[in-house]
Amino acid sequence: MSISRTFCLLLIAALALGLQSTARAAETPVFPKPQRFEKSMLAFDEQDRQSPPPSGAIVCTGSSSMLRWHGDIVEDLAPLTVLPRAFGGSTINDLLHFADRAVIRYNPRAVVVYEGDNDVWNKIPAEQILDTFRAFVRRVHNELPEVRFYIMSIKPSIRRWELWPAMEETNALLEAWCAEHDFLTYVDVAGPMLAYEGILTRLFVADKLHMSRAGYDIWRDTLRPVLLAAELEAESQVVYPEPPQPAEPAAAPIVAPPVAAPAS
């Protein structure tokens, strides 16, 4: 075989391997870029300026299923002090990236997390989702060693039903991980939703992905007792910011009395 022919065969083989590697890389699922949520973080900044949040509350964060609870979650979880800070469409990797701005800066005593739904939809493997949850918890614990976490299971939905086996796998990993640590509590909202004694569609709005009030009633009735049992006594840790003090009126200037002119 001539040298030129050998070279050509080696070049073809190298190109083939390169194309295979590129194809494998293209098939490897990756998290979306977190920077797409910069506007959401700026919105949190503005909320904090207009209404400074308390320290020692329970931060409730996660994706759109948590975000859509914002309007009722304060009342649903009363008398606990909760701070809603979810951003729709997020994954656990997004929460990890924005841990400082969505969680840590509020100095919470506890964090409720709903993530994983969009992670599975983005074809992220269950083990990678778990590893990213671990990284998020480590990141927060590095700054707030006493904080407690409540990890909500991924919910079932009609629109993503074909993904339910992958969601179940992820939920099983999250539950086993939480069982290893006293500061982690796994909250199973999926079981009560699947056992709902009505027409399953009543738990969802028209898009068959996000929940109706009936779905949030299940979340409330599942999560609230868990939080009350562990967090009610800690309500004394909540510290509200001091209201701005009115400015003191400026002292009136001292005016010296007029000096009488000497007699002529």
PyMOL commands that set and color helices and strands:
alter all, ss='L'
color gray80, all
select helices_A, chain A and resi 3-27+34-50+64-67+70-76+92-97+99-102+104-106+117-121+126-143+161-178+190-194+200-203+213-231+233-237
alter helices_A, ss='H'
color red, helices_A
select strands_A, chain A and resi 58-62+82-84+110-114+148-152+184-187
alter strands_A, ss='S'
color yellow, strands_A
deselect
rebuild
show_as cartoon
